Amino acid sequence: MGRPLVADIVIAGGGIIGLSLGLELRQRGLSVIVLERHHAMQAASWAAGGMLAGRDPENPPTLLPLLLRSLALYPAYLERMQALSGDAIPVRTRRTLQQLDAQKIFATDLNIPLASYQEAQFMVPGLADTGEKFIWLEEASLDPRDICRALPVAFLAEKGTLLEGTPVLSVEQAKDGVVVETPREHIHAAAFVNCCGAWAGELGLGGLPVEPVKGQMATIALAPERLRCVLRTPEFYAIPRGDGRVAIGATVEHAGFDQTIQEPSIAVLLRTAGEFLPEVNDAPRLESWAGLRPGTPDGLPILGAAEMEHCWHATGHYRNGVLLAPATALVMTQLMLGETPDVSLDVFAPSRFV
Ligand SMILES: Cc1cc2nc3c(=O)[nH]c(=O)nc-3n(C[C@H](O)[C@H](O)[C@H](O)COP(=O)(O)OP(=O)(O)OC[C@H]3O[C@@H](n4cnc5c(N)ncnc54)[C@H](O)[C@@H]3O)c2cc1C
C-alpha cells in the first residue's frame, strides 16, 4: 500500500459533475483530488446529446430554479473552461423546435411562442407536414465531446489532481475528516464528494437510490442547411452539430448497467426520426453508442450531505447533467463552505430518501 496523500477535498467520479465541482473548489483555493476508476469524461458525460434543455416543459417543475440558475451561469462556465484549456467549445445551435401537446404548454409558465409550419420549415426545410403542433424554445446545444476534451485540461490547468484508473474502494471516518481507500493509496481529506453518476449508489455511503437509465443514440450525416436547430418530440430528438453531423437520441431503458448497443433499438429511433425528417431514412450512419443516465425515483438530482460525516453527494442528474454542471458546482461549493446556496437545495437533500 503506497504513498500517503492529503487533500482538502476528494471527489469520486471524473465526469462533468465531479470535474466541474473540482474546478469550482480549486478556484476557492482548496486542494482537490478527483479519483476516476476508468478515464475521465468517458461515461454519461461523453454519451450525452448536449442540449441545454432548461426550458423543456417536460422537466419536473421543482427543478426549474436550478435549471435557470445553471443556464445563467453557462456562458461564464464555458468561457472559463475555454480560457484554461485553450480548447474551443462552440455553441452548436441556439433554438429548439419542440413538438408538444397544448395542455403541457399551458401547464408551464414559460411564455412559449407557437411555431407555424412555414416558420418551422425555414429552420428545418425537410420537416414533414405531420399536422403536429410545435413550439420554439430559446435553448442552446453543445457537442459534449468538446467539453470532454476541455474540462479535464481546465481542471489540471487550475492545479487540480486527477487520478485516472483509480477506483474508490471505501471511505472511512477519521479524525477531522475521512480516509479514502484506493488500490494504491490511502488519501486523507477534510471532505469527500460522491460524483459517481449512475454508479453513485454502489459506493456504500448509505442506500442511495440512483438507478442507471440506459440511453442509445446514433449520429448520421445530413447537410447542415437541412436542420439548423434542435428538433425534439417526446419520442426522439435530432441535434445538428453544424458540420454535417446530426445526433439522434435517445432510448430510455431500465436495463441495469448494460451498455451494449442494440441495433433494433437504434433502428426504431431512426425510423421515428424519419417520420418527421424523411431524409433521415437514407442518411449514412456515422456512429452509434450507449450511456447510463443517473436516474432517481423522483427525477431530481441528489445534492447535499451524506449520512456519514464529512461526506457529500452530488449526483442523480438524469437527463440534465450537462446543463446542470455549473449550478451544481456552485451550490455544492457554497453548501460545503457553509454559505447559503444561490438556489434552495431542500428538495434535493439526500435525506429525502431515508
Ligand atoms: C444518451 C444520453 C443523452 C443525454 N443527453 C443529455 C443532454 O442532452 N443534456 C444534458 O444536460 N444531459 C444529458 N444527459 C445526461 C448527462 O449525460 C448526465 O446527467 C451527466 O453526464 C452525469 O454526469 P456525472 O458526472 O454525474 O456522471 P458520469 O459522466 O457518468 O461520470 C461518473 C464517473 O464516475 C466514475 N466512477 C463510478 N464509480 C466510481 C468509483 N467507485 N471510483 C471512482 N470513479 C467512479 C465513472 O467511471 C464515471 O466516469 C444524457 C445522458 C445520456 C446517457
The ligand as a Gaussian input file, in Angstrom:
#p B3LYP/6-31G(d) Opt

LIG

0 1
 C      -27.904000       9.127000     -24.084000
 C      -27.804000      10.287000     -23.126000
 C      -28.184000      11.546000     -23.550000
 C      -28.101000      12.641000     -22.675000
 N      -28.392000      13.891000     -23.138000
 C      -28.239000      14.964000     -22.308000
 C      -28.454000      16.269000     -22.788000
 O      -28.781000      16.480000     -23.959000
 N      -28.312000      17.320000     -21.927000
 C      -27.931000      17.132000     -20.617000
 O      -27.825000      18.124000     -19.880000
 N      -27.699000      15.878000     -20.141000
 C      -27.843000      14.804000     -20.943000
 N      -27.626000      13.541000     -20.468000
 C      -27.379000      13.363000     -19.046000
 C      -25.934000      13.637000     -18.672000
 O      -25.088000      12.997000     -19.579000
 C      -25.680000      13.121000     -17.247000
 O      -26.651000      13.604000     -16.358000
 C      -24.292000      13.597000     -16.766000
 O      -23.301000      13.274000     -17.709000
 C      -23.966000      12.980000     -15.429000
 O      -22.637000      13.341000     -15.127000
 P      -21.850000      12.628000     -13.972000
 O      -20.525000      13.272000     -13.886000
 O      -22.711000      12.589000     -12.755000
 O      -21.759000      11.103000     -14.451000
 P      -20.725000      10.377000     -15.444000
 O      -20.358000      11.230000     -16.593000
 O      -21.317000       9.044000     -15.728000
 O      -19.438000      10.228000     -14.554000
 C      -19.406000       9.390000     -13.411000
 C      -17.994000       8.845000     -13.305000
 O      -17.834000       8.167000     -12.046000
 C      -16.900000       7.130000     -12.271000
 N      -16.998000       6.185000     -11.152000
 C      -18.017000       5.356000     -10.847000
 N      -17.747000       4.654000      -9.740000
 C      -16.507000       5.048000      -9.316000
 C      -15.660000       4.710000      -8.210000
 N      -16.024000       3.794000      -7.310000
 N      -14.469000       5.326000      -8.091000
 C      -14.061000       6.270000      -8.993000
 N      -14.815000       6.622000     -10.064000
 C      -16.025000       6.042000     -10.214000
 C      -17.336000       6.555000     -13.603000
 O      -16.292000       5.799000     -14.198000
 C      -17.660000       7.817000     -14.384000
 O      -16.560000       8.287000     -15.141000
 C      -27.656000      12.439000     -21.331000
 C      -27.264000      11.166000     -20.922000
 C      -27.326000      10.101000     -21.809000
 C      -26.846000       8.741000     -21.348000

